[in-house]
Amino acid sequence: MATIRDKIYNFKTKHEEGFIQSEIDVLLKGYPDIDMDKFHNALMGITCMTRDEETIIYHCDIEKALYCGIEGRDLYSWEWD
């Protein structure tokens, strides 16, 4: 069984650096019970990049946000980068 990390880092993304919003939407369909408030809160204040007028969110930030949403928690202090 694939881990969350495996799913995120093996997800086919348009940009090698990370996810655009439409890809995040597809990923999240696999987690219908996720706490979206916790997911979005974990993404507040992250570093991201833009290319071709698209915001790209790094794999590591999506991974942390997904764990927060699944577990219904906020980021732990050691998870901030």
VODREN-388672 format. One record per residue (C-alpha): residue number from 0; residue in three letters; x, y, z. Coordinates in pm, whole numbers. Layout:
<sites>
<site nr="NUM" rest="ALA" xx="X" yy="Y" zz="Z"/>
...
</sites>
This chain:
<sites>
<site nr="0" rest="MET" xx="0" yy="0" zz="0"/>
<site nr="1" rest="ALA" xx="136" yy="340" zz="-100"/>
<site nr="2" rest="THR" xx="211" yy="590" zz="173"/>
<site nr="3" rest="ILE" xx="94" yy="951" zz="158"/>
<site nr="4" rest="ARG" xx="452" yy="1051" zz="79"/>
<site nr="5" rest="ASP" xx="462" yy="802" zz="-210"/>
<site nr="6" rest="LYS" xx="132" yy="930" zz="-347"/>
<site nr="7" rest="ILE" xx="249" yy="1291" zz="-338"/>
<site nr="8" rest="TYR" xx="597" yy="1242" zz="-478"/>
<site nr="9" rest="ASN" xx="478" yy="999" zz="-748"/>
<site nr="10" rest="PHE" xx="181" yy="1213" zz="-852"/>
<site nr="11" rest="LYS" xx="216" yy="1326" zz="-1214"/>
<site nr="12" rest="THR" xx="242" yy="1704" zz="-1199"/>
<site nr="13" rest="LYS" xx="283" yy="1956" zz="-1478"/>
<site nr="14" rest="HIS" xx="584" yy="2109" zz="-1304"/>
<site nr="15" rest="GLU" xx="854" yy="1901" zz="-1139"/>
<site nr="16" rest="GLU" xx="869" yy="2146" zz="-847"/>
<site nr="17" rest="GLY" xx="517" yy="2077" zz="-725"/>
<site nr="18" rest="PHE" xx="142" yy="2105" zz="-762"/>
<site nr="19" rest="ILE" xx="-86" yy="2356" zz="-930"/>
<site nr="20" rest="GLN" xx="-439" yy="2399" zz="-795"/>
<site nr="21" rest="SER" xx="-608" yy="2165" zz="-1042"/>
<site nr="22" rest="GLU" xx="-367" yy="1888" zz="-942"/>
<site nr="23" rest="ILE" xx="-431" yy="1951" zz="-571"/>
<site nr="24" rest="ASP" xx="-803" yy="1921" zz="-644"/>
<site nr="25" rest="VAL" xx="-750" yy="1580" zz="-808"/>
<site nr="26" rest="LEU" xx="-528" yy="1462" zz="-521"/>
<site nr="27" rest="LEU" xx="-784" yy="1567" zz="-260"/>
<site nr="28" rest="LYS" xx="-1059" yy="1363" zz="-429"/>
<site nr="29" rest="GLY" xx="-884" yy="1060" zz="-280"/>
<site nr="30" rest="TYR" xx="-942" yy="1200" zz="71"/>
<site nr="31" rest="PRO" xx="-1316" yy="1282" zz="95"/>
<site nr="32" rest="ASP" xx="-1315" yy="1306" zz="476"/>
<site nr="33" rest="ILE" xx="-1021" yy="1546" zz="501"/>
<site nr="34" rest="ASP" xx="-1057" yy="1853" zz="724"/>
<site nr="35" rest="MET" xx="-1017" yy="2121" zz="460"/>
<site nr="36" rest="ASP" xx="-976" yy="2399" zz="718"/>
<site nr="37" rest="LYS" xx="-672" yy="2220" zz="865"/>
<site nr="38" rest="PHE" xx="-539" yy="2149" zz="515"/>
<site nr="39" rest="HIS" xx="-565" yy="2517" zz="415"/>
<site nr="40" rest="ASN" xx="-431" yy="2641" zz="749"/>
<site nr="41" rest="ALA" xx="-119" yy="2430" zz="701"/>
<site nr="42" rest="LEU" xx="-57" yy="2608" zz="370"/>
<site nr="43" rest="MET" xx="-71" yy="2957" zz="519"/>
<site nr="44" rest="GLY" xx="264" yy="3132" zz="502"/>
<site nr="45" rest="ILE" xx="436" yy="2875" zz="281"/>
<site nr="46" rest="THR" xx="689" yy="2955" zz="13"/>
<site nr="47" rest="CYS" xx="569" yy="2883" zz="-338"/>
<site nr="48" rest="MET" xx="665" yy="2976" zz="-690"/>
<site nr="49" rest="THR" xx="492" yy="3090" zz="-1006"/>
<site nr="50" rest="ARG" xx="549" yy="2983" zz="-1361"/>
<site nr="51" rest="ASP" xx="334" yy="3054" zz="-1665"/>
<site nr="52" rest="GLU" xx="99" yy="3250" zz="-1437"/>
<site nr="53" rest="GLU" xx="36" yy="2939" zz="-1224"/>
<site nr="54" rest="THR" xx="111" yy="2908" zz="-854"/>
<site nr="55" rest="ILE" xx="315" yy="2598" zz="-778"/>
<site nr="56" rest="ILE" xx="309" yy="2455" zz="-427"/>
<site nr="57" rest="TYR" xx="602" yy="2236" zz="-334"/>
<site nr="58" rest="HIS" xx="554" yy="1864" zz="-268"/>
<site nr="59" rest="CYS" xx="674" yy="1892" zz="92"/>
<site nr="60" rest="ASP" xx="411" yy="2155" zz="174"/>
<site nr="61" rest="ILE" xx="131" yy="1950" zz="20"/>
<site nr="62" rest="GLU" xx="251" yy="1647" zz="217"/>
<site nr="63" rest="LYS" xx="242" yy="1835" zz="548"/>
<site nr="64" rest="ALA" xx="-95" yy="1993" zz="471"/>
<site nr="65" rest="LEU" xx="-241" yy="1656" zz="377"/>
<site nr="66" rest="TYR" xx="-128" yy="1504" zz="707"/>
<site nr="67" rest="CYS" xx="-278" yy="1798" zz="896"/>
<site nr="68" rest="GLY" xx="-608" yy="1763" zz="713"/>
<site nr="69" rest="ILE" xx="-627" yy="1387" zz="759"/>
<site nr="70" rest="GLU" xx="-529" yy="1403" zz="1126"/>
<site nr="71" rest="GLY" xx="-740" yy="1714" zz="1197"/>
<site nr="72" rest="ARG" xx="-449" yy="1908" zz="1343"/>
<site nr="73" rest="ASP" xx="-233" yy="2214" zz="1293"/>
<site nr="74" rest="LEU" xx="131" yy="2202" zz="1190"/>
<site nr="75" rest="TYR" xx="371" yy="2104" zz="1464"/>
<site nr="76" rest="SER" xx="641" yy="2363" zz="1534"/>
<site nr="77" rest="TRP" xx="911" yy="2137" zz="1386"/>
<site nr="78" rest="GLU" xx="717" yy="2109" zz="1058"/>
<site nr="79" rest="TRP" xx="761" yy="2477" zz="974"/>
<site nr="80" rest="ASP" xx="1027" yy="2540" zz="714"/>
</sites>
